[in-house]
């Protein structure tokens, strides 16, 4: 490895690089270790063909999300359009709900907007909702799982019965009821919250089971014996060991969250399509305009394929991660 | 077996607590609705003012919240959720039970199909592990797993109803007819069932085939399988008599967990195909802001799912001796 930061084996050596980069030596050592671990993981990951396929699919969409205006500008040069359409730009020179043409490759929607531009820009919110909703449910799931597993007893029972409610009730029924009764209209924040709050239960279960088995291990008992507090043990000894398990779970949850968002949007409980464009509410708009009966199939097919691709990408990565973090699977 | 009975009793108790929590949650969720939840009722011109007064009185909506809560508990135990706001002359429970039949037909058919097909694919994939069938079926399963059910349903309509005109595009029966036990009616029902059931089944196959495959591969590495092989048994016999019975156990647990997902998928299929089941009704109630109907539907879904889960748990206790040892 060609590290630019040279760390002498003997810390008392005269050439201390400490002030050169402003980090203390233990930190540097930690970072080196992390880098080494990451490289090791990457080497295993690279061998997983499905995982790599997922990563490539995902990269394409991340580029599309980050550089949406650039992508549209490029397409406008290729297509020779007079402007690069934005998701809300209305082009009255073309009839609404028009079939694909040279100017609008995927046609236009009910508000004279370019379907292609909406597909490209839709990547942003679809990915964002998936990520943030997953962060919410991971936070809740980890919190409940850690506490429940560490406390045990009555408190654990109570928390687990609450978890059961969220685990057992069909996710869509739960989301519909939450989306229907909570205030906040049809905002992205609310959709994120609704998806997050309905998606944490399985994570809590997984984390709790792991904590239960960790709790009995000798390193936790040793920490207790030398007088470490509960919070310290959870933070320093339990959480780092639960984290890898959660990581693979989180990636699979992102896939489910994106599916949830599109489903909520389809039954018009998602973000308002005149303010925010997602693939889900594009399909909802197309459905409301009877796109199938009009024969405007691409308006439904393309956003749907984007959802499939992104969800598939995350799922493949999730399974690959699972294999890396659960070495038991690798041996098979 | 004593151990098993205690376990079942505990599971039943837990299910009961879960149900109670749903009941409590159901109450408070519908009281945090912003604005006036009764607005839809007050604006309804199809019912008399006396009816509205009676409705408000029956549910204690003019009284403090703890009185409302007691009234609500009483109503839950008598399954009285009041009349639907969108159809003021029918009790919400009646409407829901009517629709429940269609959901049970749809989810029942699909569940059987997805379990049988999913397990068969899983077994074959594990059997010929690493082969063309394994890779192919895995890709197939994951592709459809990644697909939103509602979108897949729409694609089925495009292909089989709009373009090929093989099946009707929506509804549960020919418009305006009721179900009778005649050939024509049954055939009509089945032709309306094909597409929704396909949409629901294919998306959920992955869950079963992947777990079955993983479970079987796991079991095949156990030492007793090697022993069976060493005794000179044929591979087929090893699979059938030694590996499969144990590999099936996680499937039973999975079927319980999957009920929630199947119902979620059924919701979507029903909405797309205008199939008058409970999911279709729930979405309609949400759009109409018909809260008595939504409340009752949510309660009934919870009851059915919790009972189904309990049954699966009990089955698992009887099938897997290891569960009792915990």
Interface residues (C-beta under 8 A of the other chain):
Chain A: X161 X162 X164 X165 X167 X168 X169 X170 X171 X172 X173 X176 X177 X178 X179 X180 X181 X182 X183 X255 X259 X262 X263 X266 X267 X268 X269 X280 X283 X287 X292 X293 X297 X300 X301 X304 X307 X308 X309 X311 X312 X315 X316 X332
Chain B: X14 X17 X18 X21 X22 X25 X29 X30 X32 X33 X34 X142 X143 X145 X146 X147 X148 X149 X150 X151 X154 X155 X157 X158 X162 X217 X218 X221 X257 X259 X260 X261 X263 X264 X267 X268 X271 X279 X282 X283 X286 X287 X289 X294 X297 X298 X301 X302 X305 X306 X309
